[in-house]
C-alpha cells in the first residue's frame, strides 16, 4: 500500500510544478510591463527591478499554490482514471477513499507550511517591496514628475507639466506654483524645461527656459513683479521626512498575525474609550458615532486579513477534495477539460474570497465567516462529489466539449497539421464503412 500511495503522490508532482510556474508567470505579466517601464523610461537599473520582482513573487505564490494543488489533484486522478487504473484498483478492493487520504495528508502539510509562509515571508517581502519603491523615489525624486497632473510631492511647490519625455527629462509648458504659509507666493511659467540633476539625493534641479516669474509681495499686496528669463534654475526638495514615515508605517499586508492582533486590541480599547466619553451636543454625538464606526471598520479589516491568512492555505485541502473526484469524473473530457475545470473552480473560489473580504470589511458578515465560507462550501461540495464518485453515481453531460481540442476551430487547426497520409487513410477507412 505504501508503494501505491507513493505512486499516487508522484503523479501530482509534475502537474503541480507546471501549474505553479504557469499561473505565476501569467500573473506576473501585468507587473512585467510596469517594471519594464521603470527600466526603459525611468532609467532604473535592471538589478533593482529584479529585486522588486523577488519581493513581489511571494504574494503571487500565496495564490497560485492552492490553485496548483487543485490542478495537480484533478489531472493526476484524471490520468489514473483515463488509463483505467482506478477501475483496476477498485476491482482489487482498493477504494477511492484509500487513494485520496495520503493526498489529503500532503495537502494539510502543505497548508501548514503555506500558513507560515503567508504569515512570515509574505508580509516581510511586501514591506521590503514598499521600502524599495520608496527608496527609488527618494534617490530619484524626478520619478515623481508626471505630465498633465498637479504634482504636490515637493513641499512648498505645486507643478503642472503639459508634456514630458520620461527618458530625457525634457518638459514643455511648465507651470510652478510656490506656496508660503498657505498662500501663493510666486508663479513660474516656462515654455520648456529639463531635469538638470538626478543624482542629488532628495533633490531635483530643473532648468527652465524662455519663461516668466510672477510674484506678489506678502508685505505689500499691491506690489506686483514680473520677471522674464531665458534660463532659470529651480531646486525642488523631495520630502525625505515623509519617506521615513512611510518606511516606518505598516499596512495590514505588511503585518504578521501577532502584529495585527495587537492592533485589533488597541482599536478595541479606542472604541471602548470613545463609547465612554460623554457627548454634550448632537454634533458631538454624531462625530463620536462616526469615530466609533471608523475604528470598528479598521478593526474588521485587520480581522479579515487575519482569517484570510488561515483560509487561503487550508483551501489546499478543500480544493483536493473537489479536484480528486472531478478528475475521476472528467476522464473522458481529456486534460483540456481538467485544466478548464481547475481554472473555473479557482476563479469561483477567488471571487467568493474577494466578495467575503468586502463584506467582512464593511461589517456585513462576521470576519471569520466571510473568509472561511468559501472553504466550507468547497469542502461540502468535495465531500459530496467524493461520496458519489466512489459509487459511480456522478456524470456530467456534454463534458467532452470542455476539451479545447474538440472545439471546431482548434480541431480544424489540428486537422490541418496532421500528415496527409494519415488523413487519406482515415478517409479510406470511413469510405469502407463498418465491417
Secondary structure, DSSP 8 states (H G I E B T S, - for coil): -HHHHHHHHHHHHHHHHHHHHHHHHHHHHHHHHHHHHHHHTT---HHHHHHHHHHHHHHHHHHHHHHHHHHHHHHHHHHHHHTTHHHHHHHTT--HHHHHHHHHHHHHHHHHHHHHIIIIIIHHHHHHHHHHHHHHHHHTGGGG--TTSEE--BTTEEEEEEEE-TTT-EEEEEEEEEEETTEEEEEEEEEEEEEEES-STTEEEEEEEEEEEEEE-SS-TT-EEEEEEEEEEEEEEB-HHHHHHHHH---GGG--HHHHHHHHHHHHHHHHHHHHS--SSHHHHHHHHHHHHHHHHHHHHHHHHHHHHHHHHHHHHHHHHHHHHHHHHGGGGHHHHHHHHHHHHHHHHHHHHHHHHHHHHTTSS-HHHHHHHHHHHHHHHHHHHHHHHHTT----TTGGGGSGGGSHHHHHHHHHHS-HHHHHHHHHHHHH---
